[in-house]
Amino acid sequence: LQAYDFLHLHQHHGCRVQLGGADQMGNIMSGYELVTKMTGTDVFGITVPLITSTTGDKLGKTAGNAVWLNRDKTSPFELYQFFVRQQDNIVEKYLKLFTFIPLEEIDHIMEMHAKEPEKWGPQKRLAAEVTKLVHGREGLESAKRCTKALYYSSVEALEAMSDQELQELFRQAPSAELMLEPGMNVLDLCRKANAIPDGPSGYQKITDGGVSINGIRVTNPETVLILGQHILKNGVSLLRIGKKNYYVIKWLQL
């Protein structure tokens, strides 16, 4: 079928080159043989190295783990994090494949990495270069803001994030729009956001240290919410329950 596709594209659209992953070599060869036998025209196939995940699995639509250039499908933050998580044994190859950094500079980057592996220098440079190439400098800055907000509990980064960035960063997180009432406390917030169970167990969840707001742990359920601390300048609170359960709270009419 793929060989016939190549023939059809050649006959109707003048296609003479087929490009595919290295695993498509057989299909591309079949197309080459069919087109040359049927038409006598020289056609060509080009294969590129397969890009795999950190576990070695093929990346792609069928595998459900594709990395997209479209921001709606893969945000700048997600793209940045994909490359910054690459293992040492693959990062040099990716620097050569996906960036325009001179080879001599890549050699220097890897030499420095051998001396200071804890800094993840090649991974950070790779992630920055690819994100900037795909999404521009603003996309790279967006990825860095999201990284600081999520992994470094940076209140400044969280305050600077746009609604689009918040939606991208917390795609799966429930969100709620709330009105700030006089004397509203941490317990009220958690319950209105449906983030904790009703009754004593929810109260204890807070006292046990399982709740943080904007990256700051809160252990007193009766703590009254304060503008600038629990509610950021952009009218947002990031509520975290446990280690991974996030809730984005948007405050109305502050």
C-alpha positions in Angstrom: 0.0 0.0 0.0 2.8 2.4 0.8 4.6 1.5 -2.4 1.4 2.3 -4.3 1.1 5.6 -2.4 4.5 6.6 -3.7 3.5 5.6 -7.3 0.3 7.6 -7.0 2.1 10.7 -5.6 4.7 10.5 -8.3 2.2 10.1 -11.2 -0.2 12.8 -10.0 2.0 15.2 -8.1 5.5 14.7 -9.5 6.8 13.4 -6.1 10.3 11.9 -6.4 11.4 11.9 -2.8 9.9 9.9 0.1 11.1 10.8 3.6 10.5 8.5 6.7 11.9 7.1 9.9 14.6 4.5 9.7 12.0 1.8 10.5 10.3 2.6 7.2 13.3 1.6 5.1 11.5 -1.5 3.8 8.3 0.4 2.8 10.3 3.1 1.1 12.4 0.5 -0.8 9.1 -1.1 -2.0 7.9 2.2 -3.3 11.2 2.9 -5.0 11.1 -0.5 -6.8 7.5 -0.1 -7.9 7.9 3.5 -9.2 11.1 2.7 -11.1 9.6 -0.5 -12.7 6.3 1.2 -13.7 7.7 4.5 -14.9 11.5 4.2 -15.4 12.0 7.4 -13.4 14.7 7.8 -10.8 13.1 8.4 -7.4 14.7 8.6 -4.0 14.1 7.6 -0.4 15.6 9.3 2.7 15.5 7.9 6.2 16.1 9.8 9.4 17.1 8.3 12.8 14.1 7.3 15.0 13.5 9.4 18.1 12.8 7.4 21.1 11.5 8.1 24.6 13.7 7.9 27.7 12.6 4.2 28.0 13.7 3.5 24.4 10.2 3.3 23.1 9.4 4.8 19.7 7.7 8.2 19.8 4.7 8.7 17.6 1.0 9.1 17.2 0.3 5.4 17.4 2.3 5.0 20.5 0.4 7.9 22.1 3.6 9.6 23.2 4.2 12.0 20.3 6.0 15.3 20.8 4.3 17.9 18.7 5.4 21.2 17.2 1.9 22.6 17.7 1.6 24.5 21.0 -2.0 23.3 21.4 -0.8 19.7 21.5 2.6 20.1 23.2 3.2 23.3 25.2 6.6 25.0 25.2 7.0 23.8 28.9 6.2 20.2 27.9 8.6 20.4 24.9 11.3 21.9 27.2 10.8 19.2 29.8 10.9 16.4 27.3 14.4 17.4 26.2 15.7 18.4 29.6 14.9 14.8 30.9 17.0 13.1 28.2 19.6 10.6 29.5 23.4 11.2 29.2 23.8 8.5 26.6 21.5 10.2 24.1 21.8 13.9 24.7 25.0 14.4 22.6 23.2 12.8 19.6 20.2 15.0 20.1 22.4 18.2 20.3 23.8 17.2 16.9 20.4 16.3 15.4 18.2 19.1 16.6 20.4 22.2 17.1 22.7 24.3 15.0 25.4 24.4 17.7 28.9 23.9 16.1 30.3 20.5 16.7 33.3 21.9 18.5 31.0 23.6 21.0 29.1 20.4 21.5 32.3 18.6 22.3 33.1 21.3 24.9 29.6 21.1 26.4 30.1 17.3 26.8 33.6 17.8 28.3 32.2 20.2 30.9 29.3 17.7 31.6 31.8 15.0 32.4 33.3 17.2 35.1 30.0 18.5 36.5 27.3 16.0 35.6 25.0 17.2 38.4 24.4 20.5 36.5 22.7 18.7 33.6 24.4 21.3 31.3 23.9 19.5 27.9 20.2 18.7 28.7 19.4 22.3 29.6 21.2 23.7 26.5 19.4 21.1 24.3 16.0 22.0 25.8 16.6 25.7 25.5 17.8 25.5 21.8 14.9 23.3 20.6 12.2 25.2 22.5 13.6 28.5 21.1 13.7 27.1 17.6 10.1 25.8 17.7 8.4 28.5 19.8 10.7 31.5 19.7 12.3 33.3 22.6 8.9 34.1 24.2 8.2 30.3 24.1 11.4 29.6 25.9 10.8 32.2 28.5 7.3 30.7 29.0 8.8 27.3 29.5 11.3 28.6 32.1 8.5 30.4 34.0 6.4 27.3 34.1 9.5 25.3 35.2 10.3 27.7 38.1 6.6 27.8 39.2 6.1 24.0 39.2 9.5 22.7 40.3 11.0 25.5 42.3 7.8 26.9 43.9 8.7 30.4 42.6 5.9 32.8 43.5 7.4 35.4 41.2 7.1 33.0 38.2 3.6 32.0 39.2 2.5 35.6 39.3 4.0 36.3 35.9 2.2 33.4 34.2 -0.6 34.2 31.7 -3.9 32.3 31.7 -2.7 30.3 28.6 0.4 29.2 30.5 -1.6 28.2 33.6 -3.9 26.2 31.4 -0.9 24.5 29.6 0.9 23.8 32.8 -2.1 22.3 34.7 -4.0 20.7 31.8 -5.3 18.0 34.0 -5.8 20.1 37.2 -9.3 21.0 38.2 -10.0 24.7 38.3 -12.5 26.7 40.3 -13.6 30.4 40.3 -14.3 31.6 43.8 -15.4 34.9 45.5 -13.2 36.0 48.4 -15.4 36.4 51.4 -14.4 38.2 54.6 -12.5 35.9 57.0 -12.3 33.1 54.5 -9.6 30.7 55.6 -7.6 27.8 54.3 -10.1 25.2 55.3 -12.9 27.1 53.5 -10.7 27.3 50.4 -10.0 23.6 50.3 -13.6 22.7 50.8 -15.0 25.1 48.2 -12.5 23.8 45.7 -13.5 20.2 46.6 -9.9 19.4 47.2 -10.3 17.7 50.6 -13.1 15.4 52.0 -15.6 16.9 54.4 -15.3 16.2 58.1 -12.4 15.6 60.4 -10.2 13.8 57.8 -10.1 16.9 55.6 -9.2 19.1 58.6 -6.5 16.6 59.5 -5.1 16.6 56.0 -4.2 20.3 56.5 -2.8 19.9 60.0 -0.6 17.0 58.8 1.1 19.2 56.3 -0.6 17.8 53.2 -1.7 21.2 51.8 0.3 24.0 50.2 -0.8 27.3 48.6 1.5 28.8 46.0 4.3 26.5 47.0 4.1 27.3 50.8 2.9 24.6 53.2 0.0 25.5 55.4 -0.7 23.6 58.5 -3.3 25.7 60.3 -6.8 25.2 58.7 -8.0 28.5 60.4 -5.4 30.7 58.7 -7.2 33.5 57.0 -6.3 34.0 53.3 -4.1 37.0 52.7 -3.8 38.9 49.4 -0.2 38.8 48.1 0.5 35.6 50.0 -2.3 33.1 49.5 -3.8 35.0 46.6 -1.3 36.3 44.0 -1.3 39.6 42.2 -2.7 38.0 39.1 -5.8 36.8 41.1 -4.7 33.2 41.2 -4.0 30.6 43.9 -2.2 27.3 43.2 -3.5 24.8 45.7 -1.6 21.5 46.1 -2.9 18.5 48.0 -0.3 15.9 48.7 2.6 15.7 46.2 0.9 15.8 42.8 -2.8 16.9 43.1 -3.0 20.5 41.9 -6.1 22.9 41.9 -6.0 26.2 40.1 -8.2 28.8 41.9 -9.2 32.0 40.0 -10.5 34.7 42.3 -13.3 36.9 41.1 -13.8 40.6 41.8 -10.8 41.1 44.0 
